Amino acid sequence: MGIDINNINRQQVQSVLDAVRGAKARRSFLNFYKHMKPDFHMNWHVKLLADTVDKFMRGEVRNLIINLPPQHGKFLAGDTPVLTTKGWKRHDELQIGDYVFSDTGQPVAVLGNSGVYNWHVNKVEFAGGEVLYAANEHLWKVYVEKDDHKGRRCVVIDTAEIKKIKHRRAPYILSAPCLQYDGYLPVKEKKGRHKFFIKDIQPHGVVSGNCIQVDGGMYLAGQSLISTHNSTMFSQLLPPYLFGHNPTERVIACSYASTLAYSFNRDVQRLIDSPEYRHVFAGTTLSGKNVASDAHGSWLRNKEEFEVVGHGGKYRAAGVGGGIMGMTATVGIIDDYLKGAAEAGSPTMRNRVWDWYAMDFSSRLNNSSKQLIIATRWHEDDLVGRILRDEQLSRNWHKIVIPAICEQEGAVLGDPRKKGEALFPEKHNIERLQNQRLLSERRFQCLYQQNPKANKDILIYPEYEYDVEGEYDSLAVPETLGLDHGYNDETALVGVKIDPRRRKLFVRVYLYASGITPDALALELTRLQLGRRLIICDNARPEINQMLALKGFAVQAVKKGAGSVFSGIQAVKGFEIVLVPYFVGHGVNTADFIATELNQYEWVVDSMGRPTENPAKSKEHALDAMRYVVMFYAAGRGGSSRFIDINAGR
């Protein structure tokens, strides 16, 4: 029987097309990905990962580990001002738990912070004079005009793509609706949304900055509150696909922080609610309202969990170490079990993750359950490292490791690259990757090559611990202060206690700030009631040392000379470094400052990637202050009453 095309209206045609697209999207994860994210960039590794997910869905692969390079789509210069609910902060000062503002004008939580590092950026100039410094991969929600003559449309694209736009009419970004700033708190106005037209984008060079992750993706940056974006990966798209094919699935999804896991939960819920999803899986739906308890027979839907209406499928989000008891999972997903290099450097944190995985997470699985672990390899003794090191465990896992630069042809099945070629040259060509390698060999090996074995060779202090038992204040040894002078850069004041018997070096950061004048430093020492302690500092600013001595502080300068830095480092390496938590301001833990330095303090490497005996230039103010104290006592200059024999434990 033929179809009379004259009797088919536009709505019917659209309905048929939607049905065809939906059927295609159901066939494979790659098609589903294209359907839900039509602007994504195709590359061979995307197809490889999607094909592996299909095998995971069919049960051909039951335990899957994925390690691949990041996109760095959220990097902004560290001094970019960002409006929070407590006033303005620099981008590099944002902490997990801070609230910034979304492009809708609503507060959204900061869920993750990469820590500060150096990165190549562009100067993005707007028509009104505003300027932001953002990486090529930074994502923006912009209104652009394409070649199809259909006018402007809203798309999420990166800085590099915006630079390619050649249309006469410039792309623009909309401000948050009715949001302005009165000097302390955001207030409402009646003028609606403002258009920020992008005037010019030019390479700017390398700056210090960081990436953050926020709930929902969009947040405002700069004094003019310009909206920028961040992204997620498998934790966002795989669960809806799972529930679409089997609405009785029971999924436990975990990340290093519960707030991040809850964000993934909300992303999954939004996707399942979307019209695009309903075109593919019309039978998979969620409750239309927030339901905190099933006491009245309602289908659950809240920040921690939801249920699939009419089928009983369930999704639960939790932080690593959080409670997941009471639910057996058919699929377990772990997306980044460590917050970053700082946590990975702590044996205690690595042990906690392993214990949680072995005793809590694994106990929620059964013989037919499947597992997916997505992670950046910051340390060879992390969760993935321990799984792969166990001969019996590793047999049951399928592992995909895709380095940014091919080091061995054929090492990854389906990788068409020759040795030395980039993974995604259209986005990250080999020249750009090599430039990032020059900035930090260790970070490059971990983030881009997924090779954490380089840590112990390249990092100057690869291991440290946290004083989780609170030993510092009760330790029966004198506290000595270390001081590294700064003004335009940071002044660091640390307290040091040395336990020579156990070879432990305890460090507490009292002060870590720029712009500290000598008088302000003296006032801070007095306020902290540290005036009677011995202060060991460098001899680069003798006038400050003299001023402090005249005010009654016990100041001793440590001598510097040829080889003194290297010998001081070797003296410190004879101890286990223990970071002591110390909270200031809005809950800021100053141990994070020295942890960041520890994870960026590296040896210069030669052309073969081998470490030399010269430290690479980086921020090491707190580490220098700590080193001065150790050098002072190593030289036997402590005096009879304060002398600590740091070799006593040998």
Secondary structure, 3 states (H helix, E strand, C coil): CCCCHHHCCHHHHHHHHHHHHHHHHHHCHHHHHHHHCCCCCCCHHHHHHHHHHHHHHHCCCCEEEEECCCCCCCCEECCCEEEECCEEEEHHHCCCCCEEECCCCCEEEEEEECCCEEEEEEEEEECCCCEEEECCCCEEEEEEECCCCCCEEEEEEEHHHHHHCCCCCCCEEECCCCEEECCCCEEECCCCCCEEEEEEEEEEEEEEEECEEECCCEEEECCCCEEEECCCCHHHHHHHHHHHHCCCCEEEEEECCHHHHHHHHHHHHHHHHCHHHHHHCCCCCCCCCCECCCCCCCCCECCCEEECCCCCCEEEEEECCCCCCCCCEEEEEEECCCCCHHHHCCHHHHHHHHHHHHHHHHHHEEEEEEEEEECCCCCCCCHHHHHHHCHHHHCCCEEEECCCECCCCCCCCCCCCCCCCECCCCCCCHHHHHHHHHHCHHHHHHHHCCCHHHHHHHECCCCCEECCCCCHHHCCCCCEEEEECCCCCEEEEEEEEEECCCCEEEEEEEEEEECCCHHHHHHHHHHCCCCCCEEEEECCCHHHHHHHHHCCCEEEEECCCCCHHHHHHHHHCCCEEEEECCEECCCEECHHHHHHHHCCCEEEECCCCCEEEEECCCCCHHHHHHHHHHHHHHCCCCCCCCCCCCCCCC
